[in-house]
Amino acid sequence: MDLDIQISRASKSKIDQVDFGNFSFGSVFTDHMFECDYVDGRWQNPKIAPYQSISIEPSASVFHYGQAIFEGMKAYKDSNDEVWLFRPKENVARFNKSSVRLAIPEFPEELFFDALKKLLTLEKDWVKKDEGSALYVRPFVIGNEFAIQASPSKNYKFMIICAPATPYYVGKVKVLVADKFSRAASGGVGYAKAAGNYAGQFYPTNLAKEKGFQQIIWTDSNEHKYLEEAGTMNVFFRIGDKLVTAPVTDTILDGVTRKSIIQIAKDLGIDVDVRRITVDEIKEASRNNELKEIFGTGTAAVVSEISEFEHKDELFVLPEVDDSYAKKLKERLVSIQTNKCEDPHSWRYKI
Ligand SMILES: *Cc1c(COP(=O)(O)O)cnc(C)c1O
């Protein structure tokens, strides 16, 4: 089995045409992409080629039955121009966990790492080192059999594309606590990074936006009683001086940022409770002025602070705190990711 990556380089880099201070994230891509096909029951023909369109027949199974999963990670550059990934083994393992759930063949870990290393080495100049900058790395796989049969695709295409992420200030967000729609149901695919999970969120999120909220805090689909995630992020609540977050289940995505924040909080001496938490509990805590912070965590925004939440037409406004856990935890996490401090848990991975 020949899994050597063939590399054909772009004749000229596009990087000089990019105004790094002025584009929206996710609309600009680097010079190269990685591609590998699953045909005849095995992954084959891995290659790196100039970023370009791919040709797919309209009958490709991904268009009809949605066999598609993805990952998201970031590469950072330190002051010595070394490029680092953050806990990539976690992403690769989760990629394969998502694949299994969607009946997609797993991608070999060794080839995944070889692809990441070779692609990121080629795209090194695209990893900027200004504060908040990084290169977002998007591996994904799609069902690629040209047949509209409602069964798992026989062929797949695995790809990795990269998009520069520039620093942006999101500000604090207002969120709506779900009491009708759900992101995930027990027994479903909520724990997988399945493309369809995102499609299903757009409509309820648009309705929330029309009401002036940026995101939805998702609750369990059975009773809308337990808090699960904030938008496409895991969610933390600070009650008194304790940090509380839900345990990962089959409806909650096992976020790399989430587990890193839990560890860093413990390292900093902050009490962390991983347990189910109800909507009523945070409403009550807010009324008693014990609810000090809510924040979401994920690779894209790292830590995103929430200032207000509404549930069943009742609005709750969080206080301003001087000793923000969100800021403290984010600063520490970003320092580790960008090689500005020690890495006690060996999370950095050098490219
Ligand atoms: C990707 C994702 C997260 C965050 O995961 P990270 O590994 O921290 O980036 C959280 N929730 C959902 C639904 C996600 O898709």
The ligand as an SDF file (V2000), in Angstrom:
LIG
                    3D

 15 15  0  0  0  0  0  0  0  0999 V2000
  -16.2710   22.0410   17.2850 C   0  0  0  0  0  0  0  0  0  0  0  0
  -17.3480   22.1990   18.3050 C   0  0  0  0  0  0  0  0  0  0  0  0
  -17.0810   22.5990   19.6270 C   0  0  0  0  0  0  0  0  0  0  0  0
  -15.7130   23.0210   20.0960 C   0  0  0  0  0  0  0  0  0  0  0  0
  -14.7480   22.0460   19.9910 O   0  0  0  0  0  0  0  0  0  0  0  0
  -13.1990   22.4580   20.0500 P   0  0  0  0  0  0  0  0  0  0  0  0
  -12.4900   21.1730   19.9440 O   0  0  0  0  0  0  0  0  0  0  0  0
  -12.9860   23.1310   21.3460 O   0  0  0  0  0  0  0  0  0  0  0  0
  -12.9650   23.3790   18.8980 O   0  0  0  0  0  0  0  0  0  0  0  0
  -18.1200   22.6410   20.5320 C   0  0  0  0  0  0  0  0  0  0  0  0
  -19.3850   22.3390   20.1620 N   0  0  0  0  0  0  0  0  0  0  0  0
  -19.6890   21.9540   18.9040 C   0  0  0  0  0  0  0  0  0  0  0  0
  -21.0900   21.6270   18.5600 C   0  0  0  0  0  0  0  0  0  0  0  0
  -18.6920   21.8870   17.9380 C   0  0  0  0  0  0  0  0  0  0  0  0
  -18.9930   21.5230   16.6930 O   0  0  0  0  0  0  0  0  0  0  0  0
  1  2  1  0
  2  3  1  0
  2 14  2  0
  3  4  1  0
  3 10  2  0
  4  5  1  0
  5  6  1  0
  6  7  2  0
  6  8  1  0
  6  9  1  0
 10 11  1  0
 11 12  2  0
 12 13  1  0
 12 14  1  0
 14 15  1  0
M  END
$$$$
